Amino acid sequence: MAVSVVMPALELAQETGKVLVWIKKEGDQVVKGEPLLEIETDKVSFELEAQADGILAGIRSHEGDVVPVGQIIAWLVAPGEQPPVESDTASRGMAEQARPMTASSTSAAAPTPATAPRAMSAGPRISPKARRIAEEKGVDITKIRGTGPDGQITGDDVLKAAEAPAPAESLGAIARLMAERTTQSWTTVPHFFLARDVDANALNAAREHLGRDKFTHTDFLIALVARTLLEHPKMNASWTGTGIRLNPAVNISLAIAVTEGVVGAVIPNAATTSIADIATQRKDLAERAKSGRLRPTDIIGGTFTISNLGMFGVDAFSAIITPPQAAVLAVGRIADRVVAVNGQPTVRPMMTITLSSDHRVVDGAQAAAFLNDLAVALENPALG
């Protein structure tokens, strides 16, 4: 029986995906799990894998095509079998099967198929690409005069309109999602905050010893936070809505600033990963995040978040938890301060770390114990 290959939804407000390159060709034999093609969305590019064994046939979308979510782009058939002839209506009906693939840690559910074909409703004709750009840029399509065939609004038309001064309240899709999610977290998750000043002298020395050009303070933070979490499993837990789930792995989500917001890129199994590998992964994730080429596997599964604003000169701040995680660590800059050492005023490089915790998962004493152990680890960064 033929199995359809459809354009999946993987991120917020996604209506289309772009076919970058077919890895397999028409007539190729493939097995389940093999990559078929590479697809690009607004935030990530990824390889779409075969959902079953079969022969790739009936390719309907080619490299460079922008395809609506849920539309059939090819078939996997048995030897001697012909791909079905599907109408566009039937193809759109597959959209609902694509929706569950959306990554909940960084994206919201995309519009349902019932709302997708809006271009057919009253109003200006607009291409899917142009509509997506308009939503991202906060452009009012009713005020755009299309230059495409029969007056259709094109992506270039929207980009030109976006260059004009926009109202202060205009937000792109990512920014809107951030606003919605931070509001939901702040109003539904019972946050409490603990702060601690840490002497970063030994941390600086460790970075110099291993190579200042090879490692950042964030690399050390990821490694030391992850290892400390092994001793405090509830800080690495999740709130399920009805209870607490202890996560078997420590997956550190690193908050990375992108053009229109912040994305959490995940370093999996960070507690058992060497700092050298952490540094390599962190650099790769940061580069791909800023270029919009994160893969779905890069942004899901985080169990604890680190947000470091020290490089921006911030002394201290409190971060908002990313549900269902139980906590987030906010890190300020390392700066010289006068502190008391053995009763005498001394200048030391100090850093303030602030822990935001979900009171449904941990209590104050548990969070304080974790923060204390983390401070000790940061002031004695022994990394094997």
C-alpha positions as CSV (number, residue, x, y, z in Angstrom):
1,M,0.0,0.0,0.0
2,A,1.4,3.4,-1.0
3,V,2.5,5.7,1.8
4,S,2.3,9.5,1.2
5,V,5.2,11.9,1.9
6,V,3.7,15.2,3.1
7,M,5.2,18.6,4.0
8,P,5.3,18.6,7.8
9,A,4.7,21.4,10.3
10,L,7.5,21.9,12.7
11,E,7.3,25.5,14.0
12,L,5.0,28.3,14.9
13,A,2.6,29.8,12.3
14,Q,4.1,27.6,9.7
15,E,2.0,27.4,6.5
16,T,4.7,26.3,4.0
17,G,8.0,24.6,3.7
18,K,10.6,24.9,1.0
19,V,12.1,21.9,-0.8
20,L,15.9,22.5,-0.8
21,V,17.2,19.2,-2.3
22,W,16.0,15.7,-2.9
23,I,18.5,13.3,-1.3
24,K,16.8,10.3,-2.9
25,K,15.6,10.3,-6.5
26,E,12.6,9.0,-8.3
27,G,12.7,5.3,-8.4
28,D,15.2,4.9,-5.5
29,Q,14.6,2.1,-3.0
30,V,14.5,3.4,0.5
31,V,14.1,2.0,4.0
32,K,12.3,3.5,6.9
33,G,14.4,6.2,8.6
34,E,16.5,7.1,5.6
35,P,16.5,10.8,4.7
36,L,14.4,11.5,1.6
37,L,14.9,15.3,1.2
38,E,16.0,18.4,2.9
39,I,13.4,21.0,3.8
40,E,13.7,24.6,4.9
41,T,11.3,26.6,7.1
42,D,11.7,30.0,8.7
43,K,13.8,28.8,11.6
44,V,15.3,25.4,10.7
45,S,16.4,23.2,7.8
46,F,16.1,19.5,8.3
47,E,16.1,16.1,6.6
48,L,12.7,14.5,6.2
49,E,13.0,10.8,6.8
50,A,11.0,8.0,5.2
51,Q,8.1,6.7,7.3
52,A,8.2,3.3,5.7
53,D,10.1,1.0,3.3
54,G,9.4,1.4,-0.4
55,I,10.3,3.0,-3.7
56,L,10.2,6.7,-4.0
57,A,7.7,7.6,-6.7
58,G,5.4,10.3,-7.9
59,I,7.5,13.3,-6.8
60,R,5.2,16.3,-7.1
61,S,7.4,19.0,-5.6
62,H,10.9,19.9,-6.8
63,E,13.9,21.7,-5.5
64,G,13.0,25.4,-4.8
65,D,9.3,24.8,-4.6
66,V,7.4,26.3,-1.6
67,V,4.8,23.8,-0.5
68,P,1.8,24.2,1.8
69,V,1.9,22.2,5.1
70,G,0.2,18.9,4.7
71,Q,0.4,18.8,0.9
72,I,1.6,15.5,-0.6
73,I,5.0,15.9,-2.2
74,A,5.8,12.2,-3.1
75,W,4.8,8.6,-2.5
76,L,6.5,5.5,-1.2
77,V,5.2,2.5,-3.1
78,A,5.8,-1.3,-3.3
79,P,7.6,-2.8,-6.3
80,G,5.4,-2.6,-9.4
81,E,2.9,-0.3,-7.6
82,Q,1.9,3.0,-9.1
83,P,1.5,6.1,-6.9
84,P,-2.2,7.2,-6.4
85,V,-3.6,10.2,-8.2
86,E,-4.6,12.6,-5.5
87,S,-6.5,15.8,-5.8
88,D,-5.4,18.9,-4.0
89,T,-8.4,18.6,-1.7
90,A,-7.3,15.1,-0.6
91,S,-3.7,16.4,-0.3
92,R,-4.7,19.1,2.0
93,G,-6.6,16.5,4.1
94,M,-3.2,15.1,5.0
95,A,-2.3,18.3,6.8
96,E,-3.7,17.1,10.1
97,Q,-1.3,14.2,10.0
98,A,1.6,16.6,9.7
99,R,0.6,18.8,12.6
100,P,1.7,16.5,15.5
101,M,5.3,16.8,14.4
102,T,5.4,20.4,15.6
103,A,8.1,20.9,18.3
104,S,6.3,22.1,21.4
105,S,9.4,23.5,23.2
106,T,9.9,26.3,20.7
107,S,6.8,26.5,18.5
108,A,3.1,26.7,18.7
109,A,0.6,24.6,16.7
110,A,0.3,25.9,13.1
111,P,-3.1,26.8,11.7
112,T,-5.4,23.9,10.9
113,P,-6.2,22.9,7.3
114,A,-9.5,24.7,7.6
115,T,-7.8,28.0,8.0
116,A,-4.9,27.4,5.7
117,P,-6.3,28.2,2.2
118,R,-7.1,31.8,3.2
119,A,-5.8,33.1,-0.2
120,M,-9.1,31.8,-1.7
121,S,-11.2,34.0,0.5
122,A,-12.3,37.6,-0.3
123,G,-9.5,40.1,-0.4
124,P,-6.2,40.4,-2.4
125,R,-4.6,37.3,-3.9
126,I,-1.4,36.5,-2.2
127,S,1.2,33.8,-2.6
128,P,1.9,31.5,0.4
129,K,5.4,32.8,0.6
130,A,4.2,36.4,0.6
131,R,1.6,35.6,3.3
132,R,4.3,34.0,5.5
133,I,6.6,37.0,5.1
134,A,3.7,39.4,5.8
135,E,2.9,37.6,9.1
136,E,6.6,37.6,10.1
137,K,7.0,41.3,9.3
138,G,3.7,42.4,10.7
139,V,2.6,43.9,7.3
140,D,-1.0,44.6,6.5
141,I,-1.6,42.9,3.1
142,T,-4.8,44.9,2.5
143,K,-2.6,47.9,2.0
144,I,-0.3,46.3,-0.6
145,R,-0.8,46.5,-4.3
146,G,0.3,43.3,-5.9
147,T,2.7,43.3,-8.9
148,G,2.4,39.6,-9.7
149,P,0.1,37.9,-12.3
150,D,-3.5,39.2,-12.1
151,G,-2.4,41.5,-9.3
152,Q,-1.2,38.8,-7.0
153,I,0.9,40.0,-4.0
154,T,4.4,38.5,-4.1
155,G,7.1,38.1,-1.5
156,D,8.9,41.1,-3.0
157,D,5.8,43.3,-2.7
158,V,5.6,42.4,1.0
159,L,9.4,43.0,1.6
160,K,9.1,46.4,0.0
161,A,6.1,47.3,2.1
162,A,8.0,46.1,5.2
163,E,10.8,48.7,4.5
164,A,8.3,51.5,5.2
165,P,8.0,52.8,8.8
166,A,5.9,50.3,10.7
167,P,3.7,50.9,13.8
168,A,5.6,50.4,17.1
169,E,3.2,47.5,18.0
170,S,4.0,45.5,14.9
171,L,5.5,42.1,15.8
172,G,6.7,39.2,13.8
173,A,5.4,35.7,14.4
174,I,8.3,34.7,16.6
175,A,8.1,37.8,18.7
176,R,4.3,37.3,19.1
177,L,4.9,33.7,20.2
178,M,7.5,34.8,22.8
179,A,5.1,37.3,24.2
180,E,2.3,34.7,24.5
181,R,4.5,32.1,26.0
182,T,6.3,34.3,28.5
183,T,2.9,35.7,29.6
184,Q,1.5,32.2,30.0
185,S,4.5,31.0,32.0
186,W,4.6,34.1,34.2
187,T,0.8,34.0,34.9
188,T,0.5,30.2,35.4
189,V,3.8,29.0,36.8
190,P,4.5,29.8,40.5
191,H,8.0,31.3,40.2
192,F,10.3,32.0,43.0
193,F,13.8,33.3,42.8
194,L,17.1,32.7,44.6
195,A,20.3,34.7,43.9
196,R,24.0,34.0,44.7
197,D,27.2,35.9,44.2
198,V,30.0,33.6,42.9
199,D,33.8,34.3,43.0
200,A,34.8,33.7,39.4
201,N,38.6,33.8,40.0
202,A,39.0,30.0,39.6
203,L,36.6,29.9,36.7
204,N,38.7,32.5,34.8
205,A,41.9,30.6,35.6
206,A,40.3,27.3,34.3
207,R,39.3,29.0,31.1
208,E,42.8,30.5,30.6
209,H,44.4,27.0,31.3
210,L,42.2,25.2,28.7
211,G,42.4,28.0,26.2
212,R,40.5,31.3,26.3
213,D,40.0,31.2,22.5
214,K,38.6,27.7,22.6
215,F,36.2,27.9,25.5
216,T,33.7,30.5,26.7
217,H,32.4,30.9,30.2
218,T,29.1,29.5,28.9
219,D,30.8,26.2,28.1
220,F,31.9,25.9,31.7
221,L,28.5,26.9,32.9
222,I,26.8,24.2,30.8
223,A,29.2,21.5,32.0
224,L,29.0,22.4,35.7
225,V,25.3,23.0,35.8
226,A,24.7,19.7,34.1
227,R,26.9,17.8,36.5
228,T,25.3,19.5,39.5
229,L,21.9,18.6,38.3
230,L,22.8,14.9,38.6
231,E,22.9,15.4,42.3
232,H,19.6,17.3,42.3
233,P,17.2,15.4,40.0
234,K,14.1,17.4,40.9
235,M,15.8,20.6,39.5
236,N,16.0,18.6,36.2
237,A,12.3,17.5,36.4
238,S,9.2,18.6,34.6
239,W,5.7,19.6,35.6
240,T,3.2,17.4,33.6
241,G,0.1,19.3,34.6
242,T,-0.9,16.7,37.1
243,G,2.4,15.8,38.7
244,I,6.2,15.7,38.6
245,R,8.2,13.8,36.0
246,L,11.9,13.0,36.7
247,N,13.8,13.3,33.4
248,P,16.3,10.5,32.8
249,A,18.8,12.7,31.0
250,V,20.2,16.2,31.6
251,N,19.6,18.2,28.4
252,I,20.7,21.7,28.8
253,S,18.8,24.3,26.7
254,L,20.9,27.4,26.0
255,A,19.0,30.6,25.3
256,I,20.3,32.1,22.1
257,A,19.2,35.5,20.7
258,V,18.1,35.5,17.1
259,T,16.6,38.2,14.9
260,E,13.1,38.3,16.3
261,G,13.5,36.7,19.7
262,V,15.2,33.9,21.6
263,V,15.5,30.2,20.8
264,G,16.4,27.4,23.2
265,A,19.1,25.2,21.5
266,V,19.6,21.9,23.3
267,I,22.9,20.2,24.2
268,P,21.7,16.6,25.1
269,N,23.3,14.5,27.8
270,A,25.4,17.4,28.9
271,A,26.2,15.9,32.2
272,T,28.2,13.1,30.5
273,T,29.7,15.2,27.7
274,S,33.2,16.6,27.8
275,I,33.6,20.3,28.0
276,A,35.5,20.1,24.6
277,D,32.4,18.5,23.0
278,I,30.1,21.0,24.7
279,A,32.1,23.9,23.3
280,T,31.9,22.4,19.8
281,Q,28.2,21.8,20.0
282,R,27.5,25.2,21.6
283,K,29.4,27.0,18.8
284,D,27.7,25.0,16.1
285,L,24.2,25.6,17.6
286,A,24.8,29.3,18.0
287,E,26.0,29.7,14.4
288,R,23.1,27.8,13.0
289,A,20.6,29.6,15.2
290,K,21.7,32.9,13.9
291,S,21.5,31.8,10.3
292,G,18.1,30.1,10.8
293,R,19.4,26.6,10.2
294,L,18.6,24.8,13.4
295,R,17.2,21.3,13.0
296,P,14.1,20.1,14.9
297,T,16.3,17.8,17.0
298,D,18.3,20.9,18.1
299,I,15.4,22.6,19.8
300,I,13.4,19.9,21.6
301,G,13.9,17.9,24.8
302,G,15.5,20.5,27.0
303,T,15.2,19.8,30.7
304,F,16.9,22.9,32.2
305,T,17.7,26.3,30.7
306,I,20.7,28.6,31.0
307,S,20.3,32.3,29.9
308,N,23.6,34.2,30.0
309,L,23.5,37.9,29.4
310,G,27.0,38.6,30.9
311,M,28.4,39.4,27.4
312,F,25.9,42.3,27.2
313,G,27.2,43.9,30.4
314,V,24.2,42.8,32.6
315,D,25.1,42.5,36.2
316,A,22.1,40.4,37.3
317,F,18.5,39.5,36.1
318,S,15.7,37.0,36.7
319,A,14.6,34.8,33.8
320,I,11.2,33.3,33.1
321,I,10.8,29.5,33.2
322,T,10.2,27.6,30.0
323,P,7.5,25.0,30.8
324,P,7.5,22.1,31.3
325,Q,11.0,22.7,32.7
326,A,11.3,23.3,36.5
327,A,13.9,26.0,36.4
328,V,16.1,28.4,34.5
329,L,19.5,29.9,35.5
330,A,20.1,33.6,34.7
331,V,23.8,34.5,34.6
332,G,25.2,38.0,34.8
333,R,28.6,39.4,33.8
334,I,31.9,38.8,35.6
335,A,33.1,42.1,37.0
336,D,35.6,43.2,39.7
337,R,34.0,44.0,43.0
338,V,35.2,44.8,46.5
339,V,34.3,41.9,48.7
340,A,35.4,40.7,52.2
341,V,37.9,37.9,52.2
342,N,39.0,36.7,55.6
343,G,37.7,39.9,57.1
344,Q,39.6,42.1,54.7
345,P,38.4,44.1,51.7
346,T,39.7,42.5,48.5
347,V,38.9,43.0,44.8
348,R,37.6,39.8,43.2
349,P,36.0,39.0,39.8
350,M,32.4,38.3,40.9
351,M,29.4,36.9,39.0
352,T,25.7,36.9,40.1
353,I,23.6,33.8,39.2
354,T,19.8,33.9,39.7
355,L,17.8,30.7,39.8
356,S,14.1,30.8,38.9
357,S,12.2,27.7,40.1
358,D,8.7,26.3,39.7
359,H,7.3,25.9,43.2
360,R,5.1,23.0,42.1
361,V,8.2,20.9,41.5
362,V,10.7,22.1,44.0
363,D,10.6,24.0,47.3
364,G,12.9,26.7,48.5
365,A,15.3,24.4,50.4
366,Q,15.8,22.1,47.5
367,A,16.5,25.0,45.1
368,A,18.9,26.6,47.7
369,A,20.8,23.3,48.0
370,F,21.2,23.1,44.2
371,L,22.3,26.7,44.0
372,N,24.8,26.3,46.8
373,D,26.3,23.2,45.2
374,L,26.5,24.9,41.8
375,A,28.3,27.9,43.4
376,V,30.8,25.5,45.0
377,A,31.4,23.9,41.6
378,L,31.8,27.2,39.8
379,E,34.4,28.3,42.4
380,N,36.2,25.0,42.1
381,P,35.7,24.0,38.4
382,A,37.3,20.6,38.3
383,L,36.4,19.2,34.9
384,G,37.7,15.9,33.7
